[in-house]
Amino acid sequence: MSSRAVLWRALLALAVVALSLWITLTTPPRLGLDLRGGTRIVLQTEDGPTTRADAAATDRALEVLRKRVDGLGVAEPSLARSGERRIVVELPGLRDPRRAAETIGRTAQLTFHAVTGEAKGPEGPAAADGARVLADPDAPARFLALAAPALTGDGVESAEAVLDTTSGRGWTVDLSFRDRAAGDWARITGAAACASPGDPARRVAIVLDDRIVSAPGMQNGVPCGAGIGGGSAQITGGFSGQEARDLAALVQGGALPVPVTTVEQSTVGPTLGAEAIRASALAAVIGLACTGLFVIAVYRLLGLLATVALLLYGLISYAAVVALGATLTLPGLAGFVLAVGIAVDANVLVFERAREEYAALGRNAARDPRRPVTTAFGKVWSAVADSHITTLLAAGLLFVFATGPVKGFGVTLAVGVVTSLLTAMVVTRLLADLTLRLPAVRRRPGVTGIAELGRLRTRLTRRVPRLTARRRRWLTGCAGLLLVALAGIGVRGMEFGVEFTGGRVVQYAADRPLDADAARAAVTAAGFPDAVVQTTGEGDVSVRVKETGDGEQREIREALTGVAGPVTVERDDLIGPSLGSELRTHALLALGLAVAAQLLYLTVRFRWTYATAAVAAMTQDVLLVIGLFAWLGKPVDSVFLAALLTVVGYSVNDSVVVLDRLRELRRRGGGVPLTDLADRAVAQTLPRTVNTGMGALFVLVALALLGGDSLTDFSVALLAGVVLGMASTVFTAIPLAVTLETRHPAPAPAPAPTERRRTGAVV
């Protein structure tokens, strides 16, 4: 590498590291609700009697909801439209989803009516003149006949919850009207003041969503005809402080232009979020430390430089996530940690190729160890690019089709992949070039880690395993495993999580450990025999039911309290059945598109035979992981979908490296049979496969053991995917590629013009 190129790489690396450090120190991360605690509600706008729930109506509803949320006093709320008819509301720190949903999801049609008299019977339909019969809030057994609305909530300028200590009314909601509405209010109250004392017509009814919330009578001081001036009013009704604030928020926000329904609701306690952060951080530190020690042990000095690059990778990728304003979720943390394994892969590819180049150069390499490293970086670029792009395809599909926290996994995984490419091809290369220039290193080439092939590569060089000669046996064995997995899916069935079926999952924390049978019996006795009840030794109880109402949740909580003492809600997830069906469809579509996208990309980069073999091995890995979860009875949810799409990227990543080497060997292989070339390709890339797999396994084992219940199943799925991905490359992708190439050989390339002259051909 020239001195100018080194200088430019150094300046680029320093600029990126300095910027990343500045962002890390000055910009706090944006944590998702699963990490900082709070409530997330997804609302869907519906068509009304005279309104249509299109994108414009949803935008208007969003602005109304924003005003209501501001009235709730929640710190740093987040509201955003998702698609044409969905609104995502995030309320950090709010742990009462029932109150939040009731407050922000109500239509809130506020109207003011003159009372025409008392009525008998329940609420009736609107009369021809718009009059209604509604229950009297002061005496629920009595009903009031109301005239048509004389004033609507659109005329209210502001609403504020006030504690009235002078008159003893307690909490009230003080209203102020706009100019024209103030005149209407004076007219209504002036007409009511003309009625005799005790006459119901002396009252004015304030109606919210067809329910009288207050019907104050006119005091003797209100002049007949003139009414209450000043453009102000007061809603009374024996409210608590919270009820008054919620009502003020509804009135202040105004009426929703279209009805809304809650299709998803999730609540996480702050304690659970803090524990998730600590567990994920500990898993990241341990996983990175083990990976770094492993890389140093295998590649010595270059391994140490790669570990430094990995630390810088962590800094750069974290800063990139923060700078993009992406929300850091619990699955996102897992994606951040998992991308470490991808970052290791690029370094391992370079170092293993550098060992080959060093051995080929012999003494010349000992004089200048930079030559084999520079050559290695140039030759592995194709494989590195292909492997990273295939993973980016999976991450992109996650971002498009996933919802909520899992979308954050797609973001952090994509950022990690791009950062991995930068650190491996720029930072590691720069550090290696600067270090290998040192005279002390050039005098001791053994410390570089590339002066010897390594034990595994040495053994494989001496005796190349004859794998493809038994390709039918390997393919038959893989087909047998696939049948076992499919049998699990067919016999045991898939245990779909609440996200794909609809329902509610609530995690409770009890003061003392609770036996699973006792908890299950209590929930069954409460009227939920089909509930899925799981417990941990630490007093946590998870209950999954099909019912989504708050009343059912309270009944289950009371039943558990009866056998375990006081329980608190740590996590509450609700998914409507329509959304569950939609998410299930999106999951299948995402997997199908992942397979199609990988096949299309690999067909462009390789021959269709290679692409088919790689995608077949990847599909096998996915089905085996699904079958494993079916046999184990583990739930399949959106986090599992994230794991599957990551397996897609990792499996194709591994196959691409070996197929790329096979393509290279064929270009310069002369008359060597294809089966021998395939065996050589496997033998030459197997050290990279093992070392990269070990780097990923360290991280995943740390996540499985320390990442908490939320990430255990995710880590198990990825552990299985990594192991199966390494095996499927050797025993499925390569044998299948050789079989397809044998049956459908590529046309022989036309000889070059000089070769045709040498053979006497006419030019």
N, C-alpha and C positions, 0 to 999 in steps of 0.2 A: 504494500500500500504506500502511495506517495505521501510525502510530508504534508502537502497541501490537503490531501484527502483526510489525513489524520487530524489536521487543524480544524477543518470544517466539521468533522464528526465530534471533536471535542467541544467546539463552540455550541453545536446543536444540543449535545448531551447536557452541558452546563446550563444552557438556557432552559431546557425542559425541567431539569432537576430544581433549579432556582425558582422557577415559576410554581412548580408543584409544592415546594416547601413553603412558599409565600401563601399559597391558597390554603394549605393545610393549617397554617398557624393563624390565619386571619378569618377564615370562613367556616362557621360551624356546619356540620352535616345536617341534612334534612331527614330526620328519622321518621319512619313509618309508624302507624299506630300500634303495630304489633311489637314495636320496640320501646315506645314511650308511653303507651297506654292511651285509651280513649275509645271512641265509638266511630265506626264507619257505617254509613247508611247509603244504600243505592236505591234511589227512587225512580219510578218509571211513570211518565205522563200518560194519561189515558184520554180517549175521546170523551167529551162531555155531550150533553143534549144538544147544544148549539155550537160547540167548539170542536176543533180538530187538533190532535196532539202532534203537530209537526215540529220541525226544528225551531221555527220562529216562536211558537208557543212555549216550547221548552226553554228557550233563552229568556223569555219573559218570566216564566216560573222560576228560573234560576235567580233572577234579580230579586224577586219577592222573597225567596228563601234566604238569600244573602242578608236582607234586612232583618229577617226573623232571627237568623243565627247571631247576628250582631247584638240583637236584643237579649239573647241568652247569656251574654257575657263570657263566651268561651274564648280562651286565648289562642290566637293563630289558627282560626278555622280555615278549612280549605273546601271550596265548592267548585266543581267543574262539570261541564256537560260531556257525556260519553256517548258517542253515537248520536242518533237523531232524537231519542226519547228517554235517555237515561241521564240522571244527575247524581254525581258522587259527592257525598257530604262527609267530610272528616272533621271530627270534633275532639281534639286532644284533651285528655284529662276528664272527659265526661263519661261517667260509668253507669248512667241510667238510660239505657237505650230506649226504654218504653216512653219515658218523659220526652226525650228528644224527638222520637218518631211522632208522638202525638202532637207535639208543639209545631214542628216544622212541616209536617205532612198534611195538616188539616187544610181544607179549602179556605176557611176563614172568611166567609161572606158576612160582613158586619152590616147590620141595618138597624134603623131607628123607626119605631112604629108608635102611632097613637093607639091607645087602648080604647076600644069601643064598648067594652063591658065584660061581664063574666060569661062563661060558657059551660055547658055540661058535656061530658064525654071526652074521649081522648083526642089527640091531635088529628085534625082532618086535613083533606087536601085543600089547596088554595081555591078560594072562591073566584067568581068571574072578575071581581074588582081587585083581586090580589090579596084579600084578607086571609088570615090564617087563624087557627085555634091551637095554642101552645100552652104547656104547663106553666103555672105560676111558680117562680123559684121560691117565693116566700111560703107557699103552701102547695106542695107538689100534687096534692089530691084535688086542687082547684085549677081551673083552666081559664085563660084569658082570650078574648076575641080581639084580634089585632087588625088595624086598618092596613092598607097597602103601605109599603115602605115610603117614608117621607124623606129619608136621608140615608146614604150608604157610607161605607167605610172610606170611599174615595175622598170624601170631604174632610177626613181626619188628617190634620197636619202632623201631630205628634201624640204619643201615648207614653205615660211614665207611671211606674209602680211607686206609690207613695204610702208611707206609714202615717195614718192620721191619728195622732195622739190627743188632739184637743176635743174632738167630738166622740171619741170612743168607737169609731167605726172600724178601727184596725187598718188592714191593708186595703187600699183602693187603687183604681187606675184612673189617673187624671188625663182628660182628653182636651186638646185644643183644635179648633176647627179653622179651616180656611175661610176667606172672606164671605163667599156666597153660601157656604155650608153654615157659617155662623148665623146668617140670617134665617136659614131654614130651621136651625135649632131653636132660635128665638121664637119663630112662628109656632113650632110644635109645642114647646113648653108653654107659650102664651095661651094656646087653645086649651091645653090640659088644665092650666090654672083657673080657667073659667068654670070648671066643673065644681060641684059642691063637695065639701069634705066627706070622705068615706066612699065617694063614687069611684069605681075602678077607672073611669075615664080621666080621673085626675092624675093618672100614672102615665109614664112614657116607657115603653119596653125597648130594651137594647138586646138585639138578637144576634147571636153568633152561630152560623151554620145551623139555622132552624132550631136553635135552642135559646130560650130566654136566659141570659146570664145576669140580668139586673132589670128591675122594673121600678125605679124610684118614683115616689109620689111628689107632687109639687108642694113645697112649703108655703105657709100662709103669706110669706113675704114676697112671693113671686107674683108680679102684677098680671092681672087678666089681660090677655091680648098682646102685652109687650113681651112677656116671657123672660127667659134668662139671657141677658146680654153678655157681651165680652167674649163670646166665641169659645166658651169652656164648658166642660161637663165632667161628671165624676161617676165611675162605675163602682158600685158597692156590691157586696155579696158574701161577706164573711170569708174572704180569701186568706189563705196563708201567704207568706212572703213569696214563696216560689210560684204559687198559682198566679199571684198578681203580676210577677215578672213575666211569666209565660204568656199570660193574656195580653200584657202590654207589647210583647214581642210580636204576637199574632196581629194585633191591631196596627202596630207601627209598620209591619211589613206589607199589609194590605192583603187582598184576596188573590189566591192563585188563579191564573187565567184558565187552567185546566186541572181536573182532578189528578192526584198522584197516588201511587201505591208503593209500598215498600217491598222490593224484590230481594234485597240482601241486607243483612245487618250483622255487624261483627263488633264485639266489645272485648278489649283486652285490659286487664288490670295493670297498673304501673309496676307492681312488684314482679309480675310475670315477664314484662318487657325488659326490666333491668336484669333479671336472671338470664334471659335469652342473650342479651348483649355480653354479659360476663362469660357465659358458656361459649359463645361463638368466638369471642376474643381469645379465650384460653385455648380453644381448639385451633385457632389460626396460629397462635404463637408456637404451640407444640408441633403442629403440622409443619410449619415453616422451619422450625429448628431441626426436626428429624430429617426433612428433605434436604436442608443445607448440609447437615453432617454426612448424609449419604452421598451427596454429590461431591463433597470434598474428599471423602474416603475413596471414591472411585476415580475421580479425575484430578486429585491433588491440587496443584496451583491453579489450573484452569477451573477446577471445581470451586475453589475459593473465590475466584473472580466471578464465576456464575452466581454464587451465593450473594455476593455484593450486588450484582445486577438484580437478583431476586428481591432484595430489600428495596432497591430503588424502584423496582417494578411495583412493589406494594405501595410505595409513596406516590408514584406517578398515577397509578390506576385509581387510588383513593381520591387524589386531587382532581382527577378527571370526572369522577362521579359527582363530587361536590360542586365543581365548576359548572357542570351541565345542569345542576339543580335537580338531579334525579333523587327520588325518595329512596332512602336506604332501608330496606325491609329485612326481615329475618331470612327468607330465601335469598334475598340479594346478598346478605353477608355470606351465605353458603356459596353463592356463585362467585363472590370475590375470593373466597378461600380456594374454591375448586380451580379457579383460573391459574392458581399457582402451579398446578400440575401441567397445564398447557404451557406456561412459561418455561417450565423445566424441559418440556419436550423439545423446543427449538434448540436449547443449549446442548442437550444430549445428542440431537441429530448432528450438530456441528462437530462436537468433540469426537464422536464415533467416526465420522468421516475423516476428521483430522488424523486419527490414529491410522486409518488406512493409507492416507496420503503420506504420512511420515514413514510408514513401512515401505512404501513404493519408492520414495526418494532416497532412502538409505542414508549414506554419509552426508549427502548434500543437505538433508533435513537437519542433521546435527549441527551443521555450520550456521544455519539460519532457521530456527523453528517457526518463524513467522510464515514461511512459504506454505507448509501443509495446512496451517490454519486459514490463511487467505484463500487457498484453493478450496478448502472445505466449505467456507462461507459461500463461495460462488456456486459450488455444485449442489448444495442442499437448498438453495433458494426456491427451486421449483417445488420440492416436497413440502417445505415450510409454508409456502404460500397456499398450496392446495389444502393442506391440513387445517390451516387457520380459516380459510374461506368456508370449508365445509362446516366448521363449528359456528362460524358467523351466520350461516344459513339457518341453523337450528335456533340460535339466539334470536334472530330476526322473527322467526315464526312464533316464538314465545312472546315477543313484544306485541305482535299483531293480535294473537288469539287469546293470550292469557289475560286475566283480570286481577286487580288488586295487588297483593304483595308479590305474586309470582311474576308479574310484569317487571318488577324490580330485579328479579333474578335474571331475566333476559337482558336488561340494561347492563348490569354489572358484569355478566358473562361476556357480552359484546365488548365492553370497555376493556375487560381483562385480556381478551384475545388481541385487540389492537395494540394494547400496551405491551403485551408479550412480544409481538413482532418488533416493536420499537426497541425494547430493552435487549432482545437477543441479537438483532442484526446491527444495532448501533452501539449500545452501551457495552455489551459483552465483547463485541469486536474491538471497540476502542480500548477497553481495559486490557484485552489480550495482546493487542499490538504494542501498546506502551510497555507492558510488562516483559514481553518476549524480546524487546530491544535491549534489556539490561544485560551487561556482560556476565554478571553472576548467574543469570538464568541460562544464557547460551553456553556457559561452561558446564552446567549441570542439567542437560536436557531431561534427565530422569524425573526431575521435580515437576515438569510441565504436565505430566499425566497423559501425554500422547506418544511418548517414546516407546511404549509397549502396547500390544494389542489388548491386553487383559486376558484373564483366564478363560472366560467363556468364548471369546472370539478366537483365542488360540486353539482351543479344542475343536471348535467348529471349522477352523481353517484346515486342521490336520485331517479331520474326518467329516465331510459334509453329509448331514443326514439325508437319506433317500426318502423324502416325504411324499413327493408327487408320484413316485412309483406305486404307492399304495393309496392313491387318491380315491379310488372307489370305496375302500374300507373306511377312510376318514369321512367321506360324504355320507356313507350309510350310517356311521355312528352319529353324526350330527343330525341326520334325519330322525334317528331313534330318539335323541334328546328332544327334538322338536315335537315329536308325537307325544312324549310325556308331558311337555308344557301345554300342548293343545288339549290333552286329556284333563289336565288340571283346570283349564279354563272351562271345558265342557262339563266336567263332573262336579267340581266344587263351585264353579261360577265365580264371577268377580264381585268383590265386596266394595261396591261403589260408595264413596264417601258422600256426605250430605251435599257437597257442592254439585254433584252430578245427579242426585235424586231429589233434592229438595228436602227440607226439614230443619231441625235445630239441634245443635250440639252445644252443651253447656258444661264447662269444667268448673267444679266446685272445690274449694279448699276447706277441709274440716279441721277442727282443733286436734283431733286424735285420729290415728289410722283406722280405716274402716274396712271390714271384710267385704270382699266382692259379693259373696252370696247374700250377706245381710243388706247391702246396698241394693242389690237386684230385687230382693224380696220387698223392700220398702217401696221401691219405684213401682213394682208390679201391683202392690196393694193400693197404691195411689191411683190406679186405673190405667197404667201404661205397661201392659204385658209384653208388647213388642219392642220395648226400649232396649237399646244396646248399652249396657252398663259396664264400665271398666274402672278399676281402681289401681292406685300405686301404694307402695308401702309408706309414703310420706303424707298420706291423708288426702290426696287428690282423687276426686271422683269425676269421671266423664260420663255424661248421659246423652245419648243420641235418640231422638224421637222424630216421628213424621210430623207431629203437630208443631205449629210455629207460633201459637198465641202466647201472650205474656201470662195469661191465667194458668195455662198448663205448666209453664216454667215455675210459677210460684207454688203450685201444688207439689211439684217434684222437690223443690227446695225445702218445703215444710216437711215432706216425708223423710228426707235425708236428715233434717235437723232432729227429727224424732229419734233417730238411731245413732247419730254421731255428734249431737250437740250442734251449736251454731256453725253454719257453713256460709262462706262468702263466694260470690261469683268471680272467678279469675278470668274466664273467657266465655264469650257467648257469641255463637255464629248461627245466623239464620239465613237460609236460602229458600226463596220461593220455588215452587215446582216448575213454573214456566222458565225461570232462569236456570234451574238445574238441568232441564232438558236442553236448553240452548247451549250451556257450557259443555254438556256431553257431546253435542253435535260439533261444537268448535274443537273439542279435543280430538275427535276422530278426523276432522278435516285437517287439523294441524299435523297429525301423524301422517296422513296421506300425502299432504303437500311436502312434508319433510322428505319422504321417500322419493317423490317425483322430482323435487328440486335437486336432491343429491344425484339422482340418476341423470338428470339433464346436464348438470355441471360436469360430472365425471365423463359423460359421453363426449362432451366438447373437449375435455382435457386428455382423455384416453380414447382407446377404441371401445365400441359398445360392449365387447366381450369383457374387458376389464371392468367397465362401469357396472355391468350386470352382476359380475362376481362380487364386487364390493358392496353393492346395494343388497344383494341376497344375503351376504354375511351380516350386514347391519340389520336387516329385517329379522333374521334368525335371532340375533342378540335381543332385539326388542321383544319378540315373542317369548323368549326364554325368561326374561325378567318379568314379564306379565304372568307367565305360567308359575314362576316361583312365588309371586305374591298371591296367586290364586290358591296354590297348595298351602301356603302359610296362613291364609285367611286375613291378610293385611289389607287395609283400606286403600282404594284407588281414588285419589283426589287430584286437585290442580298441582300440588307440589310433586306428586308422583308423575304427572304429565311433564313437569319441568325436568325431572330426573330422566324420563324416557327420551325426551328430545336431546338432552345432553349425551345420553348413551348413543343416540344416532350420530351426533357429531364426533364423539370419541371413537366409535367403531370405524366409521369411514376414515377418520384421521389416521388410524393405525393401518388400515388396509392400503390407503393411498401411498404411504411411505414405502411399503414393500412392493407394490405394483410399479411405483416410480423407479425403484431400483431394478426391477425386472425389465422394464422398458429400456433403461439405460444399458443393461447387459446385452439385450437383444441387438441394440444398435451396433455394438462392437463385439458381438459374440461369434461372428464368423459362422462356421458350420456346427457349432455346439448345439445339441438337441435342446428343445424347449424345456423338457423336464429337468435337465441338468442346470439350465439357467435359473429355473424357478427355485430349485434347491439352493443354489448359490445365493439368490436374492434373499431367501428366508434366513440362511446362515449369516449373511453379512448384516442384516438389519435386526436380527434377534436380540443382540445386546442392547440396541436402542429401545426395542419394545419392552424388554425386561426392566431396564433402568428407568424409562419413562413411567411404566406401570408402577414401579416401586415408589416413585415420587408422588404419584397420585394416590396410591394406597395409604401412605403415611397421613396425608391430609384427610382422606375419607374416614380412616379408622379413628382419627382424633375427633372428627365431627360426629361419628356414630357413638363414641363413648362419652363425649363431653358436650355435644351440641344440644342436649335436652330432648324431650319427647317430640318436639316439633320437627326435629331434623333427623331423628333416628331412622325412620322408614326411608326418608330421602337418601340418607347415606348408605343404607343397605342396598337400595336399588342401584345406586351408582357403583358400589363395591362389586356387586354382581355384574354390572355392565362393563366395568373395567376388566375384570378377569375374563369374562366371556368375549370381550372385544379382542383381547390379546390372543385367545385361543382360536376365535373364529377366523382371524387373519391367516393363521397357519393351516388350520384344518378345514376351512370352508372356502375363503376367498381365493387363495392360491390354487388349490386343487380344482375349483370350479373354473377359474380363469384358464388354466392349462387345458381342461376338458373342452371348453368352448373354443379356444384358439386352435386346438387340434381338429375339431370338427368344422370350424369356420376360419381357416387361416387367412391372414391378411395378404393382399396381393404383394408380390415381390416388388420392391422399389426399382425403378428404372435405373440402369447404370449411368454413372456420370459420363459426360462427353469424352473425357480423356480415356476412361476405361473402354468406351466403345471404339475409339481409334486403335487402342492397343489390341483389341480382339478382331480388328479388321472390319468392323461394322461400317456401313455407309453413313456418313454424317450429313 
